[in-house]
Amino acid sequence: MKVSDFNYDLPQELIAQHPYDKRDEARLMVLNKENQTIEHKIFKDVIQYLRRSAIAL
């Protein structure tokens, strides 16, 4: 694998210029490697995807 394998074009207008005002409502894309699915959530749902041991920190 080469670093160049990760090069891709990203249009300037798709790059966020300012943080979202309601940061916990920002979009979150969840990639499930087990069943090869993609879910579209909001960031405040991220807690559902963290292991219990990571939350205890």
Buried (B, 14 or more C-beta within 10 A) or exposed (E): EEEEEEEEEEEEEEEEEEEEEEEEEBEBEEEEEEEEEEEEEEBEEEEEEEEEEEEEE
